[in-house]
Amino acid sequence: MKYELIREIYNKCSGNQMRDVFISNPDTDDPEEYVRDMLKGKLVKIEKEVFPDGTVIIDADVAGLQQRFTFSPD
């Protein structure tokens, strides 16, 4: 399935609310596996939420660095 992926990497610096944002269009049948493969070799804790419209949000704690992956059906 083709998705629009928005990847947000949150800045941990105090007082800085900015984050890095990357947009891509992956073709995958399993968004969670896509994220795990992307972060392979790192200590990762994942929480996944699936919405009725097909959107999948995956919050990943990568060794203390918070990232959010929002997969929207394309």
N, CA, C and O atoms as a DFTB+ gen file, in Angstrom:
296 C
 N C O
     1  1       0.843      -1.178       0.000
     2  2       0.000       0.000       0.000
     3  2       0.888       1.241       0.000
     4  3       1.918       1.270       0.674
     5  1       0.503       2.236      -0.732
     6  2       1.256       3.484      -0.823
     7  2       0.782       4.448       0.265
     8  3      -0.419       4.656       0.439
     9  1       1.736       5.038       0.996
    10  2       1.431       5.988       2.073
    11  2       2.183       7.288       1.865
    12  3       3.212       7.326       1.190
    13  1       1.656       8.353       2.454
    14  2       2.440       9.555       2.665
    15  2       2.939       9.430       4.104
    16  3       2.141       9.250       5.024
    17  1       4.236       9.523       4.300
    18  2       4.837       9.399       5.618
    19  2       5.401      10.738       6.052
    20  3       6.191      11.360       5.342
    21  1       4.978      11.171       7.238
    22  2       5.563      12.361       7.853
    23  2       6.316      11.878       9.092
    24  3       5.721      11.326      10.018
    25  1       7.631      12.095       9.094
    26  2       8.481      11.677      10.211
    27  2       8.923      12.929      10.959
    28  3       9.573      13.810      10.396
    29  1       8.556      12.993      12.248
    30  2       8.927      14.131      13.076
    31  2       9.916      13.661      14.141
    32  3       9.660      12.692      14.856
    33  1      11.041      14.355      14.238
    34  2      12.031      14.060      15.268
    35  2      12.039      15.254      16.215
    36  3      12.391      16.368      15.828
    37  1      11.646      15.004      17.464
    38  2      11.491      16.074      18.442
    39  2      12.833      16.480      19.033
    40  3      13.670      15.630      19.339
    41  1      13.034      17.788      19.191
    42  2      14.251      18.347      19.759
    43  2      14.158      18.303      21.278
    44  3      13.181      18.785      21.852
    45  1      15.160      17.733      21.933
    46  2      15.143      17.585      23.387
    47  2      15.689      18.802      24.124
    48  3      15.624      18.847      25.352
    49  1      16.219      19.781      23.414
    50  2      16.796      20.954      24.064
    51  2      15.685      21.762      24.745
    52  3      14.650      22.036      24.137
    53  1      15.903      22.136      25.999
    54  2      14.884      22.893      26.725
    55  2      14.656      24.243      26.053
    56  3      15.599      24.897      25.607
    57  1      13.400      24.644      25.988
    58  2      13.039      25.916      25.389
    59  2      12.986      25.902      23.872
    60  3      12.628      26.912      23.266
    61  1      13.328      24.798      23.248
    62  2      13.311      24.708      21.788
    63  2      12.178      23.775      21.376
    64  3      12.261      22.568      21.600
    65  1      11.140      24.309      20.787
    66  2       9.978      23.514      20.394
    67  2      10.041      23.069      18.936
    68  3       9.091      22.466      18.435
    69  1      11.134      23.353      18.255
    70  2      11.279      22.975      16.843
    71  2      11.519      21.469      16.731
    72  3      11.953      20.823      17.684
    73  1      11.235      20.937      15.576
    74  2      11.516      19.538      15.307
    75  2      11.871      19.383      13.839
    76  3      11.482      20.193      12.998
    77  1      12.612      18.333      13.551
    78  2      12.934      18.020      12.165
    79  2      11.749      17.269      11.576
    80  3      11.191      16.381      12.221
    81  1      11.369      17.619      10.365
    82  2      10.238      16.978       9.696
    83  2      10.686      16.508       8.319
    84  3      11.261      17.269       7.541
    85  1      10.409      15.229       8.031
    86  2      10.757      14.637       6.743
    87  2       9.497      14.018       6.140
    88  3       8.713      13.391       6.852
    89  1       9.301      14.190       4.845
    90  2       8.125      13.654       4.159
    91  2       8.595      12.725       3.040
    92  3       9.498      13.055       2.272
    93  1       7.957      11.556       2.968
    94  2       8.273      10.603       1.894
    95  2       7.013       9.837       1.525
    96  3       5.967      10.026       2.146
    97  1       7.104       8.979       0.523
    98  2       5.964       8.190       0.049
    99  2       6.341       6.722      -0.079
   100  3       6.530       6.222      -1.188
   101  1       6.453       6.023       1.061
   102  2       6.816       4.603       1.001
   103  2       5.667       3.721       0.531
   104  3       4.493       4.072       0.654
   105  1       6.036       2.584      -0.004
   106  2       5.081       1.563      -0.409
   107  2       5.340       0.359       0.500
   108  3       6.337      -0.343       0.331
   109  1       4.447       0.120       1.461
   110  2       4.646      -0.949       2.437
   111  2       3.309      -1.552       2.855
   112  3       2.285      -0.870       2.862
   113  1       3.332      -2.830       3.200
   114  2       2.136      -3.491       3.723
   115  2       2.082      -3.442       5.241
   116  3       1.043      -3.730       5.835
   117  1       3.219      -3.071       5.887
   118  2       3.303      -3.079       7.345
   119  2       4.097      -1.868       7.831
   120  3       5.324      -1.932       7.915
   121  1       3.407      -0.750       8.157
   122  2       4.104       0.451       8.605
   123  2       5.004       0.214       9.829
   124  3       6.093       0.782       9.909
   125  1       4.562      -0.611      10.769
   126  2       5.384      -0.859      11.959
   127  2       6.701      -1.547      11.576
   128  3       7.767      -1.176      12.068
   129  1       6.619      -2.530      10.712
   130  2       7.841      -3.219      10.268
   131  2       8.736      -2.262       9.481
   132  3       9.961      -2.335       9.578
   133  1       8.128      -1.366       8.703
   134  2       8.881      -0.361       7.954
   135  2       9.699       0.509       8.913
   136  3      10.876       0.775       8.668
   137  1       9.061       0.954      10.017
   138  2       9.750       1.785      11.009
   139  2      10.839       0.978      11.712
   140  3      11.957       1.465      11.883
   141  1      10.523      -0.246      12.119
   142  2      11.530      -1.087      12.794
   143  2      12.746      -1.317      11.886
   144  3      13.884      -1.306      12.355
   145  1      12.504      -1.522      10.610
   146  2      13.600      -1.718       9.669
   147  2      14.417      -0.435       9.520
   148  3      15.644      -0.478       9.425
   149  1      13.731       0.698       9.502
   150  2      14.380       2.001       9.375
   151  2      15.295       2.288      10.581
   152  3      16.336       2.930      10.443
   153  1      14.888       1.802      11.754
   154  2      15.622       2.065      12.991
   155  2      16.416       0.853      13.464
   156  3      16.798       0.772      14.631
   157  1      16.660      -0.076      12.567
   158  2      17.361      -1.318      12.893
   159  2      18.704      -1.030      13.559
   160  3      19.436      -0.130      13.150
   161  1      19.011      -1.816      14.596
   162  2      20.287      -1.671      15.287
   163  2      20.251      -0.686      16.439
   164  3      21.256      -0.493      17.123
   165  1      19.090      -0.055      16.662
   166  2      18.961       0.907      17.752
   167  2      17.979       0.363      18.790
   168  3      17.115      -0.454      18.472
   169  1      18.119       0.819      20.021
   170  2      17.198       0.448      21.089
   171  2      15.904       1.234      20.880
   172  3      15.898       2.458      21.011
   173  1      14.809       0.543      20.557
   174  2      13.565       1.202      20.163
   175  2      12.380       0.679      20.974
   176  3      12.227      -0.528      21.165
   177  1      11.546       1.604      21.447
   178  2      10.259       1.266      22.072
   179  2       9.193       1.914      21.196
   180  3       9.245       3.115      20.930
   181  1       8.225       1.114      20.749
   182  2       7.224       1.600      19.788
   183  2       5.816       1.491      20.350
   184  3       5.459       0.500      20.987
   185  1       5.019       2.534      20.100
   186  2       3.578       2.525      20.377
   187  2       2.884       2.851      19.065
   188  3       3.260       3.792      18.366
   189  1       1.856       2.054      18.735
   190  2       1.170       2.199      17.440
   191  2      -0.312       2.462      17.665
   192  3      -0.937       1.870      18.545
   193  1      -0.861       3.363      16.853
   194  2      -2.291       3.664      16.888
   195  2      -2.804       3.646      15.450
   196  3      -2.216       4.269      14.567
   197  1      -3.910       2.924      15.220
   198  2      -4.508       2.816      13.889
   199  2      -5.883       3.487      13.922
   200  3      -6.685       3.236      14.822
   201  1      -6.141       4.330      12.944
   202  2      -7.398       5.071      12.876
   203  2      -8.311       4.495      11.795
   204  3      -7.832       3.852      10.861
   205  1      -9.626       4.719      11.915
   206  2     -10.581       4.155      10.955
   207  2     -10.326       4.548       9.500
   208  3     -10.673       3.798       8.588
   209  1      -9.725       5.716       9.276
   210  2      -9.472       6.155       7.887
   211  2      -8.218       5.518       7.287
   212  3      -7.850       5.822       6.153
   213  1      -7.557       4.628       8.051
   214  2      -6.366       3.945       7.556
   215  2      -5.060       4.586       7.980
   216  3      -3.986       4.043       7.718
   217  1      -5.141       5.738       8.634
   218  2      -3.939       6.399       9.125
   219  2      -3.324       5.583      10.259
   220  3      -4.035       5.070      11.124
   221  1      -2.004       5.470      10.246
   222  2      -1.274       4.756      11.297
   223  2      -0.253       5.724      11.878
   224  3       0.565       6.287      11.151
   225  1      -0.306       5.916      13.207
   226  2       0.676       6.756      13.889
   227  2       1.530       5.858      14.761
   228  3       1.022       5.094      15.582
   229  1       2.828       5.963      14.571
   230  2       3.772       5.183      15.361
   231  2       4.678       6.159      16.100
   232  3       5.397       6.946      15.486
   233  1       4.632       6.095      17.442
   234  2       5.527       6.875      18.267
   235  2       6.676       5.971      18.670
   236  3       6.465       4.878      19.195
   237  1       7.896       6.435      18.419
   238  2       9.077       5.630      18.707
   239  2       9.993       6.387      19.656
   240  3      10.307       7.559      19.447
   241  1      10.408       5.693      20.695
   242  2      11.425       6.205      21.597
   243  2      12.714       5.497      21.183
   244  3      12.871       4.296      21.400
   245  1      13.617       6.243      20.594
   246  2      14.861       5.670      20.080
   247  2      15.980       6.102      21.028
   248  3      16.581       7.163      20.858
   249  1      16.246       5.259      22.030
   250  2      17.273       5.561      23.032
   251  2      17.073       6.952      23.629
   252  3      18.035       7.699      23.803
   253  1      15.808       7.304      23.946
   254  2      15.488       8.579      24.575
   255  2      15.105       9.690      23.612
   256  3      14.637      10.739      24.056
   257  1      15.284       9.500      22.319
   258  2      14.913      10.503      21.322
   259  2      13.532      10.168      20.774
   260  3      13.332       9.098      20.198
   261  1      12.581      11.078      20.953
   262  2      11.199      10.845      20.526
   263  2      11.026      11.130      19.034
   264  3      11.462      12.164      18.529
   265  1      10.383      10.192      18.343
   266  2      10.058      10.363      16.934
   267  2       8.617       9.933      16.702
   268  3       8.128       9.002      17.341
   269  1       7.947      10.612      15.791
   270  2       6.585      10.239      15.402
   271  2       6.561      10.010      13.904
   272  3       7.054      10.824      13.123
   273  1       5.970       8.868      13.515
   274  2       5.817       8.488      12.110
   275  2       4.318       8.449      11.827
   276  3       3.603       7.631      12.405
   277  1       3.838       9.317      10.953
   278  2       2.418       9.345      10.594
   279  2       2.278       8.852       9.156
   280  3       2.715       9.506       8.209
   281  1       1.651       7.673       9.018
   282  2       1.412       7.073       7.705
   283  2      -0.039       7.342       7.313
   284  3      -0.964       6.863       7.969
   285  1      -0.231       8.104       6.249
   286  2      -1.575       8.385       5.735
   287  2      -1.730       7.696       4.383
   288  3      -0.857       7.826       3.526
   289  1      -2.835       6.960       4.174
   290  2      -3.026       6.312       2.883
   291  2      -2.969       7.326       1.751
   292  3      -3.548       8.408       1.842
   293  1      -2.273       6.969       0.694
   294  2      -2.093       7.885      -0.438
   295  2      -3.114       7.606      -1.509
   296  3      -3.124       8.275      -2.542
